Amino acid sequence: MKKTKVTVGTTVNATPKKVWDYWTKPEHITKWNFASDDWHCPNAENDLRVGGKMNSRMEAKDGSFGFDFEAVYDEIKNQERIVYTMLDGRVAETDFEDLDGKTKVMTTFDAETQNPVEMQKEGWQTIIDNFKKYVESN
């Protein structure tokens, strides 16, 4: 079965180095990695190397629901590209493009089959928008 590819992105008013650090360091990931204000990311672990694992805990703030978002890295190019495979076999690719002091961040991911594609796109776009807002305010 052919997987549906979905792309989300933004341009962040920050250097690729700052964007990379905020995207990959757990102390920053917990500040932006959630799709709505009633959710949060209380814990993140990141072993940023090919074969390394990432794990972000996402939870509703009221404690009603939560899950671990886990993946294994397939490709890492410092400040340029990250590719990982989620535990269910879906792949996500994130590219970072230097735009003279700004950084374009684009993620393409395989949609899952449980939820509508548009809902998934909105959720991932909200997360990337949270990332932009966090980076630009720090």
Sequence and secondary structure as in RCSB ss.txt:
>XXXX:A:sequence
MKKTKVTVGTTVNATPKKVWDYWTKPEHITKWNFASDDWHCPNAENDLRVGGKMNSRMEAKDGSFGFDFEAVYDE
IKNQERIVYTMLDGRVAETDFEDLDGKTKVMTTFDAETQNPVEMQKEGWQTIIDNFKKYVESN
>XXXX:A:secstr
    EEEEEEEESS HHHHHHHHH HHHHHHH  SSTTEEEEEEEE  STT EEEEEEEETTSS EEEEEEEEEE
EETTTEEEEEETTS EEEEEEEEETTEEEEEEEEE  SSS HHHHHHHHHHHHHHHHHHHHT 
